[in-house]
């Protein structure tokens, strides 16, 4: 089932502001896989996602997606990649409704000079149903809670009908119960829509029960494997420079750093 | 009133005011939502420098104004895009540079030229047939481009990084938007004046921003406020014998303060405080 490689990093080095943000990365991502990407701040997690989107290009090696070099991606390729960036503060007075926001996800598929039609509006409604936001179509985006805004941004990615979903810290700034519901939503979408998901996070414990593999970055790809292979006290202590304890709980491994149950 | 409309110069002024009011207020929505307010001020001064050079070398002032304003927005846009300089800083440099050029060109003229000062303070009643033809042509071009790329501008205005990630060609579309801002300023220069044109772009959109949470409605309200204020300004300036540019800007500013008072956004905030 998971033998089709959809994304390939081949010894890719990516520079940002004249220093290597990612160095010598080799990684194959298989179709339908759910990968969690972890690492300390400045370890290149967001750069990894941006390289797949073709927003940054490797100075050495290559990044390929759908058998195409990332910096040569055409619109029809980009339309198959849903991206949910780190959610910044949304101005509560910015004049944009929920349905307008989700419809923006259709724009790249429509191409220049074409306007959204009835089927596009149908896809918006379906995407809002999938993320549990039916009834909020005319609500102002900035008036919603952080968790609801994140659901809308996920709907905007889903309305593209993507094959790959890239998520950059989708649970940041959201209260813990909502974080769990967002991760469960993502996991359900992964299973139901057979999406390939790369999710950047700092919260290892939140995602480890759901992901197929974890990639640990610190400019280089430090480790890649199943949660039980990567969530290892020696590896994590080396990366984070703190004493890390990994214990077993009923739903899998649990990472504790110093006084925090959080890395 | 009918007597007033029988004058050819008044007919031209009214047509010009409708088009300028419409174009400025539509472009103003992008300017307000993308925080490009200062670029409008810088570009209007660049356009005025172009006008003064045109009068100095006796070559179409409006053509040189187009050239100056386009060069300004493109260089400022390039410097900002490449991350060499923040947008505000580069606009600030061009703002003073082009104003210095304008003062220099006026000084080199040796004689007082009233027409140059007309471009500084605006006089819609002195719009000629050629001026009107240029206003109509460029106005239609700008409005057509907004119509053509509306959904892309919509996306870029809300979230440029996401638009780029989604395959929207944000690079040239951003420059196209800057070009449209420059053209809007040039067509409004003679009617509203280099000093006040900026208000015609920013104020109707800022007033509309107070009144709605939908971007589509913001365009509609801004267009109504901009066009209505522009036409009202022409009538008031004729009846009261006041400078047209200043009258229009004062009128639209009054509408802005009214919209702040009536704004549902502030009512929400006030309710929350109470």
Interface residues (C-beta under 8 A of the other chain):
Chain A: X50 X53 X55 X73 X74 X75 X77 X78 X79 X81 X83 X85 X93 X94 X95 X96 X97 X100 X101 X104 X105 X107 X108 X110 X112 X113 X115 X116 X140 X142 X143 X160
Chain B: X33 X148 X149 X151 X152 X154 X155 X158 X159 X161 X162 X163 X164 X165 X166 X167 X168 X169 X209 X212 X213 X214 X215 X216 X217 X218 X265
